[in-house]
């Protein structure tokens, strides 16, 4: 029971296929008590049904694009627990039209939206949660190989993930003296609700399965268990890192491109 007595906030569950939900399951299996958000009323029922399966868990509304909603979320969390031991940020968004065609056609508004929701939100939620992490803690976010290599149709989301990875490093530097660790997991392509917005996601998953050294697609549970490691005492010496959970795909050379 690596997380017995620990409290965590998981941001980004949309449905049972979400990576955030896999992380929640791994954390709960090791004794963590969890709190969640739901982005809007459309997703509320899905999230609350899942949360109801975890004893002591609760969900609160929060769209991370709105600072007032972030503050309200942390206030609600603070009423449930005097401290947070870990925070999971599993949020990314870019308008669907920005994830087709060429990156050169990215609009100013699409660029701004992708960076604000996918990268800046990590700063915002971490800053808001810090008062509940007075005794230290762990922050984990989700990234993807498109942050460092060109992945067709990933476009502005690749730039947003690159910004997210830089954000992890800067936050790790700032918060290390407070004993708050900040890390990212770079997962292989997984067919989540968010990933469906990327043109060709099914082809990406098939390509990954064929060429990754482990010759299989990345599973949500693998990411969940890695996050468990990072938020537990087992990961106590790790901060500012990007840990790959992609069956080794990131080590490949030119054959890693997919059209």
N, C-alpha and C positions, 0 to 999 in steps of 0.2 A: 504494500500500500504506500507507494512513493509519495502520494499527495494527500495522505490522510490529514484532515484538519486544515487543508489549504483551500483558499477561495480564489475563483478565477472568473473573469469576464470574457465572454466569447462574442466578438462582433463579426457578423457576416453570414450567419446561418440563413439560408433561404428555403431549403428543403432537405430531405434525407440524403440526397446525393452531394450536398455541399461538403467541401473539404473541411470547413469549420465544424460541421456536425461530426465528422470522423474524429477530429481533434477532441471535441467534447466527449465523445464516447471513450476515447483512450484515457482522457483525464479522469472522467467519472469512474472508470473501472479501477482506478488507483486511489479512489477515495476523495476526490476533489468535489467541493460544492460549487455549482456553477450558476452564473447569471448570464443572460443573453439580451440581445436587442432584436427587434424586427424593424425593417426599413420603413414599411408603410402598412396601411390596412390591407392591401392586397396580399401581403405575405404573412400577416398576423396569424391567421388560422393555421397555416402550415407550421409555423415556428412554435406556436403554443401547443399544438398537438404533440410535437416532438419533445418539447420541454416538460410536458406533463408526464413523460415516461421516466424522468429523472427526479428522484426524491429531493425536495428542498430547492429545486431550480425554479427560477422566475424569469420572465422576459418583459422588456420595457421597450417602448417605441424610441427609435433614434435613426434619423437619416444623417450620416456623417458629413454630408455636405452643408449642414446647418450647425453653426457653433452653439446656438441656443439649445438645440436638441441634444447636443453632446453634453452640455452642462447639466441639462435636465436628467439625462441618463445617469451621469455620475452621481447626482444628488439622490436619485432613486436607489442606486447601488449602495451609496453610503448609508441609507436607512436600513439596508439589509445586513450590512457587514461593516465593521470598523476598519477593516483592512482588505486589500487585494494582494494576493501573492503573484498573480500572473494575469496578463492581458493578451488575448489573441486577436489580431487584426487581419481579417480575411475579406478584404473589400477591394474591388476594382471595377471601373466602368469607363467605357468610351462609347459615344454614339455609334450605332450599328453601321452607319454609312461611312464612318472613318476606318472601319475594319474590312473594307473591300477596296480593290483597286490599288493605286500607288500612294505611298506615303507623301510624295511631293504635293499631293492634292489635299492634305490635311488642312482643315479650316482653323482659323484663329480660335473660334469658340469651341470646336472639338478638342483642340490641343489644351485649352484652358480647363475644360471639363475633365478630361482624362487625368491631367496632372493634379487637379484639386481633389478629386475623389480617390484616386488610386495612390497618391503619394502624400499630399499635404495632410490628408485625414489621419495618417499615422502620427504626425506631429501633434495634431489637435487632440486626439483621444489620449495619447500618452501624457501630454501636458495636463489634461483634465484629471487623469487618474492618479497622477503623482502624489497628491495629498493622502491617498489611501495606500501608498506604497512606502510609507515612512520607514519601514523595517527592511526595505529592499524588495526586489521582485524580478520578474522576467517578462519581457515583451517579445512576442513572436508575430511576424507577418509573413505573407506568402508572395513569392515572386516567380519568375519564369525565365528560361534561357533566352527568350526574346529580348531581355534587357541588355545582353552582350553580343548577340549574334542576330543577323537579319533573318527573320522568319516571315515568309510571304504572308501578307494580309494581317499580320499582327500590328504593323504600322505604328500609330501613335501610342498604342498600349506598350510597345517595347520601350519607347522613350519614357513613358510613365513608370515602368518597372525599373528602368535604369535610375531614375530619380528616387524611386523608393529604396533601392539598394544603397544609394549614397546617403539617403536619410537615415537608414539603419546605422551606418557608420558614424555619422555626426551625433545622433542620439546616444549611441553607445559611449562616445567620448564624453558627452555632457553628463550622462547619468551614471557612469561608472563609479564616481565618488559617492553616490547615493546607494551603491550596491544594487542598482537596477541594470539588468542585462538586456540587450536588444539584439535580436538575431532574425534572420530570414531563412525560410525554406524555399528552395527552388525546385518545384515539383514538375514532373513530366506532364504532358498534356492529358487532361482528364475531362470527360464530358459532363461538366457541371452546367447549371443554369446560366452562369455568367459566360462560360466558354462557348456556349452555343452562338453567341454573337460574333465569334471569329469565323470568317469564311473558311471552309475547308477543315474544320476541327476533326471530323471523322477521318479524313485522309491523314492528318497529323498523327492521330492516335495509331492508325494502322502502320504508318511508317516507323513510328517509335517502337512498336511491337516487333517489327521485322529487323531493325538495325541496332537497337540498344543492346549492349553487351549481355544483359540478362534475358533478352529475347522475350519480353513481355511488357504489357502496358503498365503504367504506374497505377497503383490502387490507392484509393482514399485512405485506407487503413494504414498504409505504409507512412503516409504523411502524418497521420494522426499520432502514430507511435514515435515518430521523430520529434514532433512538437512536445509530446509527453516528456521525452528525454530533456529537451531544452528548458522546459518550465520546472522540471524537478531538480533536486539537488545533484543529480548525476551530471547536469550540464553547468554546474556552478562556476566553472572556469572559462566559459565560452561567452564572448560578447563581440558584437560587430561583425559577425560572420554570415556568410551565405552557405547553407548546407544543401547539397543536391540530393534529392530523392527522385531519381529519374532512371534507375536501372543502369546508370553509367553513360547515358546518352551524351552528356555534356563533354565527354572526353574525346568524342569522335572528330574527325577532320571533315573534308569536303563532302563526304557522302551523307553528312547530317542535314544537308539542305533538302527541302521538299517543296515541290510545286503543286 
